[in-house]
Structures are given as structure tokens and as C-alpha cells.
Amino acid sequence: MDIHEERSMKSYNQKADNYDDTPDGKFTYRFKEQLVKIIRIPEGGSVLDIACGNGRLLQMLSRGHHFSGYGVDISEKMVENARRIDPGMVFETARCNQLPFEAAFFDVVTVCAAFHHFPDIAGFAKEAFRVVKPNGMLYIAEVYYPAFFRTIFNPFIRFMQEGDVKLYAPEEITRLLQRTGFTNEVLRIEDNIQVIGARRRAG
């Protein structure tokens, strides 16, 4: 396991039991709200939330959609709490680049305020492409800072104990998804939140 994954697992295990009330939980709630506004799920479809935490995003999405929900997270305690919060959904402990699901299974895949924790973003993108159906959508809600701040922060962010790896420009994320086989369809930046939506090309 990568050192950033070890740090993330330790950090989120420690804050899992009261995550929604932590500064981190309150900060990421705004990202969840943005995704809920944008995401469209086919009736009876399937949704996978990667780095799902305590499953709160899937719970929020279920208020307006009927779907089968799945989540993975590197934190075992987060997964335990997700199973308690959303007992009708499936949650597993897994890394973002090793998803325990069959190919072309999901209509929608989401990542909420976690992309900057992923040490292997190319591996993540390939796995997301593998498990999403042709014409299915991947949505990434991620922290956004202008280039000046990224230049200052990124040399130091890899040493943070929360497991952060890098802050990304929107162009870096969209190029990664295009190289993997996605077609970018949504790009929204609001304050310090960027939301990127990309479709898996059919064929």
C-alpha cells in the first residue's frame, strides 16, 4: 500500500465515527451538494461512489433517484459506518485502482472531494473506465485552486498526514480522462469546487 493510502486510511479511520460533524465532513458536504444538482441516474440504474466515506453522497442521491448503490473506500471504519447508514446498499473496502466489480456494471461512477488523495490517478481512471457501462458517466467533484496557489501548495501537500497527493487543474483531470477513453461533457467551477463529468465512449 502506498504511503499516501496508509495516511488516508489512518486519518479517516480516526474521524469516521463523527465524520459529518468534523471540519472535513462539513467542507466536503458542499461538494456532495454540487454533485446532487448535476447527476442524472437512469431509473433502476446502478451507481458506484469511489472513496465513498460514510456513504452520505449515495444517501443524498437516493432522495431523488431509485437506483442500486455501491461504494468503496480505503477506510474500514468508514465502510462500517456506510453500511450502518445505508443498509440497503453495498459497501466494500478497496483501493481506487483495484475495484472489486465486473466490467461495464455501473451507469454512474462518482468521486467526491477525494481525487487529490489518489496516488495512482491513471490506474483509477482505467478502473473507472472498466466498470462504467458504455455511454455511462463518471463525475468528479474536486478541490479547485488557481495556478498560483497550486504552485505554492503542491511541493508540500504530499507530506500532509491526511494522505493528500496533489491539487489538480481542471485541464489535468480532463486530459487524463480523455487519454483513458472518456469524452468530457461537464466542467463547472464554483468557488473552490470543480465538477467534471465524462462519458465512456461506446465501442
Buried (B, 14 or more C-beta within 10 A) or exposed (E): EBEBBEBBBBBBBEBBEEBBEBEBBEEBBBBBEBBBEEBEBBEEBBBBBBBBBBBBBBBBBBEEBEBBBBBBBBBEBBBBBBBEBBEEBBBBBBBBBEBEBEEEBBBBBBBBBBBBBBBBBEBBBBBBBBBBBEEBBBBBBBBBBEEEEBEEBBEEBBEBEBBBBBBBBBEEBBEBBBEBBBEBEBBBEEEBBBBBBBBBEEE
